[in-house]
């Protein structure tokens, strides 16, 4: 089922809009959005990115990946590498001159004097990445969006902390999504980012009864009993992603909405929602399932050609399957291939 507008997120959206306006006026800041899986961090960051592009800002994005935690500067490469490699040589040289030259090793680029990158992870690299970000914000404001920061590699985290301390007076907004309670996360560095964000740590709350009711009745019809709509929220604690998936599972069950009973929703635990995701995937057939499995193995950001190779199918066939997965809200509607949500990825991985 499709994803509707954000509900009960006016406070968070207003804060992000103010931070964006301040950055466009030359006063940068850091905003951290944190909470449990499915609470809506990604949706807020996507909305911010769309608003920033509409305002004429440059938007660079990255996402921490569980399989890339040990890849030094993996998140930094996601943020900057494509922009630099696609820039013409003169622009690339301009962005990497002076102090920003220290960023080249982290990004696998040749240093200013033409020597191969030496992979130096120290202060010079962090300082260089900071100056690279500030350089990208000259001429037009820049917004950096890093989702799933709890899975970021330590060198990238250190570089973002270094940058976050130097945003004042720059047309640069740094935003990060952080899942709480994630095992293995570097709490010291994440804590430093929270400290630097000061009052700009946004913690979205679970959806209230009225929002859940609106979602449920939008999907199941106005005849849905109020008690069933309330039960949808109670079953998953008002978690927006899980509420939407649970409602999708109820839609798949079929039958008149007026005849549904609260017990049906309450019986659909998060595990049942995960099974519903896999059932939805299975109904698409063997080829889309093979593509989803390949993306799970390769990780978010997988290139279509690599996915096709791993799934042992043709490129055109893989593209068609990917489009079907997007329509089924398994994958995002963009390339390279990414799961719509970490909970969907987890269901496929398991």
N, C-alpha and C positions, 0 to 999 in steps of 0.2 A: 504494500500500500504506500501511497505517497506521503511525503513529509509536509505538514501544514505549516502555518505561520507560528512563530514563537509565542507561547502563552505564558503569562505571569513572569515576564522577564523585562518589564519596563525599567526597573531600577538599574539592572545590569546594562541594558542597551543605552540608557541615558548616560551612564558613566563612560561607556566606550565612545559614544558620540562626542562627549565633552573632551575626552582625551584626544580623539582624532582632530577635533577643531583646534585644540591647543597646539598639537603637532604641526598642523597646517599653518598656524600663526607663528611657528618657530620655537615653541616651548615643548620639548619632548618629554616623555615619561615612560614608565613601565607599568603595565597592568597584568596581573596574574588572575586567571580564572581557575578555581580549583573546586574539587568535589569528587564524589564517587563516579564510577563508570555509568554512563547513560544519563547523567543529570542535565546534560545540555551544553557542556563546555565547547564542544566542537561546533555546534549550531551557532553559538554566540560568536565564535571566532570567524566562522564563514560569513556571518552577517556583517561583521566589522570589515572583513576583506572586501565585500561587495560595496559597502559604503565608501571605503577608502578609494577604490577604483573609480567610483562615480564622482568623487571629489577631485580626481586627477592625481592622486598619490600613486607612487610606485609601491606595489605590494610584492614582497618576497615571502615565501612560506616554506615550512619544513615540518617534519613530524618525526618524533622519536620512535624507534622501532626496536622491539625486544631482541631481534637477532643482530642488531647493529650496535648494541651497547658497548662492545669492545672495539668498535671501529673508530679510531681516533679522528676527531673532527668530522664525523659522519653527518651530524646535523648542520654544521657550518657549511659543509659542501652542498647539502641540499639547498641552503639559503642562497648561496652566492655563486656556485659553480656555473649554473646554466646561464645566468646573466652575464658572467665574464666571458664564457666561451662563445656566446652568441654576439657579444659586442665586437665592433670592428677593432682592429689592432690599435689604432690611435686612442680610442676610448678606453680600451683595456689597459693600455700603458698609463693613461691619465689616472685611472682608478687605483692603480697599483704603484704609483710613484710615492716618493718620500716615506713617511712612517708606514703607510699602507702596504709597502713592499713586503713587510714582515708576514703578511697574510698568504703570500704565494705558496710557501711550503705546505701549509695546512690544506690548501686547495689543489695540491698536486700540479702547480704551475711552476714554470721556470722563474727563478729570481731575476731581479732587474738586470744583473750583469750576465744573464744567459746561462748560468750554471743550473744543473738540475735541482729540483726541490730537495731539501735535506730532511724534511719531516720534523723540524724543530718544534716541539710542543710548548716551549717556554714563553716567557714574558713578551719576547719580540713578536711571536705569532699572535698572542692575544691582543697586544697593542696594535698590530697590523690589521687584525680583523675589525677592531673598533674603528680605526681610521677608514677602512674600506666601507663600513656601514655609513659613517658620517659623510664620506664622499658620494655615496649613492644618493644621499638626501640633498645634494646640491642641485639647484635648478627646480626641483619638485620635492615635496615632502615624501617620506618613505615610511612604510609600515612593515614591520617584521612580525610574522605570525608563526609561532612555534607551538604546535599541538603535541600532546603526549610527551611533555618535557621530562616526565619521570623516567622515560626510557632513553633519554639522551646520553651520549657518551660524555665522560667526565671532562675531556678537553673542551668540548663545545659548551658545556655548562659553565666552565671557568671563563670562557670567552664572553658568554652572555652576561655573567656577573660583572666582568670588566666593563662591558658596554653599558650595562644598566646604571652604573655609577657615574656615567659621563653623558647623560642624555639632556641635562638642563641646557636650555638655550639652543637646542638643535631641532630641526624640523623632522624628528624621527620618533615614531611610536613603536615600542617593543611590547608585544603581547605574548602571553604564554598560557597554555592549558596544562594543568597538573592534576593527575588522579591522586586522591588521598589514599593512604594505606597500602600503597603498592610495594610489595617486597623487593628489596634490592635497590630502591631509589636512593640517591645520594642526598640524604636529608640535610646534611650540613650546607651544601651548595644551594639546595632548594630553599632552605631556611634563610640564607643570605639574600636570595632573590625576593622572598617575601618581605624581608626587612627593608630592602631597597624600594619595594613597591609601596611601603608604608600603608596609607589608607586605601590603596588601590588593589586590594586583594578581594576579588568578587567570589562569593560562595552562593551559587544558585540554590534555591530551596526546592524540595519536592513540590510537585503540582498539587494544588488544592482541589477540592471536590468540584468546583465550578469548571475549572479547566479540563479535568478528566471527563466531566459530563459532556463538555463541548466536543472533545475529541471523539468520545464514544458515540454520541448521537450523530456526529458528522459522518462517521463510518457505518453505523448500524441503523440509522434512521431515527426519526423523531418519536417513534413508538417504543423505543427502548425504555424499559422500566428504570426509574431513578435508582432503585436499589442495586440494579446490575451495574450502572455507571459508577456508583460509589464503590462497589465491590472490585471493579477494574483497578481503581486507584489503591484500594486496600491490599490487593493481592501482591503488588510490587512496590508498595511504599511510596506511590506517587512519582516514581522514577519515569521521566518523560519517554526515554527510549523504550523501556520495558512496557510502559503503558501502551505505546503505539504498537509494539510487537504483539502484545496480548490481544489488543483489539483486532489486529490483523488475523490472529489465530481464530478469534471468534467469528470473524467474517468468513474465514475458510471453512468453518464448521457448517455454515449455511443455516437455513431455517428462519422462521419469522422472528424479528427482534423482540416483538411483544411477548413471545413465549419463553424467552431466555430467563434463567433463574440465577440469582446471585451466586449460588454454589458453583455454577459452571466457571465463572470468572475466578472465584477464590481457589478453586482446585488447580488453576493454571499458574503454578509457581514459576519462578525464574527458570528452573530447569525445564519446565514444560514449554516456556517461551523459546528456550534454546532448541528444543525438539521441533517446535513449530518452524523455526528458521531453517532447520535442516530438511524438514518436510517440504517447505517451499522451494528449497534448492533442488531436492530430489524430483519434484514435479516438473522441473525444467528439462530433465533428461540427462543423458550420459555426457554429452559434450560440454554443456555449461557447468556441470558438476566437476568435470575434469579441469576446466579452466579455473574454477574457484579453488580447487585443491592446489593447482599450480601456483596461483597467486599466494596462497597460504604458505607454500613451501618457499617461494622466492622472496616473499615479504612485500609489504605495501611499497608502491613505487615501481612495481615490476613492468618491464617493457613488454609490449604485446608479442614481439617476435620471440622473446625468451619464454613467455608463457606458452606460446604455440609449440615451441620446441619441446618443452617439458611435457606438455599434454599429448605430444605426438600427433598433432593435427596441423592443417594448413593455416596460413595467416588469415585468409578471408574467413575461414570457418571459425577461427578463434575470435575474430572481430565481431562476427554475428553473435557468437555465444556471449561475448562480453556485453554487447548491447542488451541481450536478454537478461543478463544478470543485473544490469543497471535498472532496467524496467521493473525487475523484481525486488529492488532495493537491497541487493546484496553487495554490489559494487557502486562506487561513486560514478557519476556521469562525466568522467574526464580521463585523459591519458597523461602519464602512465597509470596503470591499474592500481586501485586502492579499494579496500573494503569500506563500506559506508560507515561502519562503526567498529571499534575494537571488540565489542561483544559479538558482532557477526563473525569477525575474523577468528575469535576464540572458539566459537561454535564449530566452524569449519576445521580449524586446527585440531580440535579434540576428536 
